Every structure is written in C-alpha cells, then in structure tokens.
Amino acid sequence: MLCELIVRLRFAGRIEDHVADLPITQAALGDAVGLSAVHVNRTLQALRGDRLIATSGTKLRALDWPGLVQAGEFDPTYLHQKDRDVAF
C-alpha cells in the first residue's frame, strides 16, 4: 500500500525530493488494510530497519525504491499509468 500511495502522490505532484506527506495514523492505516495498529507499527519498524523508508512525523521518505517495491511485491501496471515513469 505504501508503494501505491507513493506512486499516486507522485502522479499528483505531491512528492518533493522523494518525501511524501502522509498525515495518517498507524491505526487508521491498519483499518484501511485490515491489520492491527501493532502489526502496522512492526512492519514500519522493519521497513525502517531495512533502510527502505525513513519517517519523521507525517513525512515518509522512500530511501530504497527498488527495495521497497520488491518487499511489497508491488506491480504498478494495474494503476494504468503506462505513459508515466514509476521509478524513483
């Protein structure tokens, strides 16, 4: 879901210097994807630990886009944005 949010925000021009503003709580994110806030927290900690993302308040930075795409098994083709580059 993070990859999709990043791609959609990028297409909307809402990402600056690989940093996205995601003003959403871990509990709300968990509700959106059907996971507990504890699981979301642990997953985000793991992504930070693997140096795939960095967070600060509501800011999320994709440090290793190819690694994040691989970790999330993200395939952007369903977004129907073939004419746009999804690489960071």
C-alpha positions as CSV (number, residue, x, y, z in Angstrom):
1,M,0.0,0.0,0.0
2,L,2.9,2.4,0.7
3,C,4.2,1.9,-2.8
4,E,0.8,2.7,-4.3
5,L,0.4,5.8,-2.2
6,I,3.8,7.0,-3.2
7,V,3.1,6.4,-6.9
8,R,-0.3,8.1,-6.7
9,L,1.1,11.1,-4.8
10,R,3.9,11.4,-7.3
11,F,1.5,11.4,-10.2
12,A,-0.5,14.1,-8.4
13,G,2.7,16.2,-7.9
14,R,2.5,15.8,-4.1
15,I,6.0,14.3,-3.6
16,E,9.0,16.6,-3.2
17,D,12.6,15.2,-3.0
18,H,11.2,11.6,-2.6
19,V,9.3,12.7,0.5
20,A,5.6,12.2,0.9
21,D,3.4,13.8,3.5
22,L,1.1,11.0,4.8
23,P,-1.0,12.5,7.6
24,I,-2.5,9.2,8.7
25,T,-2.1,7.4,12.0
26,Q,-0.9,3.8,12.2
27,A,-4.3,2.8,13.5
28,A,-6.1,4.4,10.5
29,L,-3.6,2.8,8.1
30,G,-4.3,-0.6,9.8
31,D,-8.0,-0.1,9.5
32,A,-7.6,0.7,5.8
33,V,-5.7,-2.5,5.1
34,G,-7.3,-4.8,7.6
35,L,-4.3,-5.0,10.0
36,S,-3.9,-4.2,13.7
37,A,-2.0,-1.0,14.6
38,V,0.6,-3.2,16.3
39,H,1.2,-5.1,13.1
40,V,1.4,-1.8,11.1
41,N,3.9,-0.5,13.7
42,R,6.1,-3.6,13.5
43,T,6.0,-3.6,9.7
44,L,7.0,0.1,9.5
45,Q,9.8,-0.6,12.0
46,A,11.1,-3.4,9.8
47,L,11.0,-1.2,6.7
48,R,12.9,1.5,8.6
49,G,15.3,-1.2,9.9
50,D,16.0,-2.4,6.4
51,R,16.6,1.2,5.3
52,L,13.8,1.1,2.8
53,I,12.0,4.0,4.3
54,A,12.5,6.8,6.8
55,T,9.8,8.6,8.7
56,S,9.6,11.8,10.6
57,G,6.2,12.9,11.9
58,T,3.8,12.7,8.9
59,K,6.7,12.6,6.4
60,L,7.7,9.4,4.7
61,R,10.8,9.1,2.5
62,A,11.4,6.1,0.2
63,L,15.1,5.5,0.7
64,D,15.4,2.5,-1.5
65,W,12.5,2.5,-4.0
66,P,13.5,-0.8,-5.8
67,G,13.9,-2.5,-2.4
68,L,10.5,-1.2,-1.2
69,V,8.9,-2.3,-4.5
70,Q,10.4,-5.8,-4.0
71,A,9.5,-6.0,-0.3
72,G,5.9,-5.1,-1.1
73,E,5.7,-7.2,-4.3
74,F,4.3,-4.1,-5.9
75,D,3.3,-4.2,-9.6
76,P,2.3,-0.7,-10.8
77,T,0.8,-1.9,-14.0
78,Y,-2.7,-2.2,-12.6
79,L,-2.6,1.6,-12.0
80,H,-2.9,2.1,-15.8
81,Q,-0.1,4.7,-15.8
82,K,1.9,3.2,-18.7
83,D,2.9,6.5,-20.1
84,R,4.4,7.6,-16.7
85,D,7.7,6.5,-15.1
86,V,7.2,4.9,-11.7
87,A,10.9,4.6,-10.9
88,F,12.4,7.0,-8.3
